[in-house]
Amino acid sequence: MILLDGFQVAQDRNLTLKKEIDQLKVDGKRLPHLAIILIGENPASLSYVKGKGKACDLVGIKHTLHKLNDQVSEQEVIDLITSLNEDKTIDGMILQLPIPKHLDEVKLIDLISKNKDADGFHVVNQGNLYQKRPTIEPATPKGVMSLLKTYHIDPMGKHAVVVGRSNIVGFPLARLLMDSGATITVCHSKTKDLSYHTRQADILIAAVGKAKMITKDMVKEGAVVIDVGVNRVDGKLVGDVDFEEVSKIASYITPVPKGVGPMTINALIENTYELYKMHNL
């Protein structure tokens, strides 16, 4: 079994990006700038935002945190997003999810300019992805694909099974894997006999948010296993995969933490830099 070390791969990619940002400093140019909107005090969100800030600091990308209380009105959030859309010094923007239920998540995400959509969630950017047009790819799927490429795992001709169909991870990741030549099966809460499908997978992606849902008996020996899930159990972070058992039969597997999470953050700051270049052609 080979561990897919997302932490190290992300670190290497971040340092490569840092060299480009350092050159911008030498040339006296404006630096890329990411705006992060955080609503409420969700502990996981606070942790994610902290990690994103650290990565920005490492590579030299400016970042500004706009922290709002969980009783904020939708109009106040709309006004903030509109202001950031109009601010020419802001290259990328993200709305940290989840947000309070009284706010319309889809409406607010689509209000972010598609040209500042660092998460790749805007309906136009998602549409471009499904039409195979150049776009800002969603951060987690992009990070997963970068990780596979780094370890020379080619999806071409492989059977990839994605468990989870969210617009943030499962659905776009299935699209990217398909574009890479894989045959795709997407499973979800209504799938009958989930184990039958997961055992067919050469590449198995777990992205449902249920701790240790994927057990050893659900995985084909020699499969590549990518665990996108992040769950807190007894104060510890665990994935959707029973890592201890599944790692005994997988050929490659990501850990939780330090697997997909760092790759997601790396993809986010790479997206911010891509948006910066679009704004400074």
Secondary structure by P-SEA (a helix, b strand, c coil): cccccaaaaaaaaaaaaaaaaaaaaaaccccbbbbbbbccccaaaaaaaaaaaaaaaaabbbbbbbcccccccaaaaaaaaaaaaacccccbbbccccccccccaaaaaaacccccccccccaaaaaaaaaccccccccaaaaaaaaaaaaccccccbbbbbccccccccaaaaaaaaaaccbbbbbcccccaaaaaaaaccbbbbccccccccccccccccccccccbbbbcccccccccccccccccccccccccccaaaaaaaaaaaaaaaaaaaacc
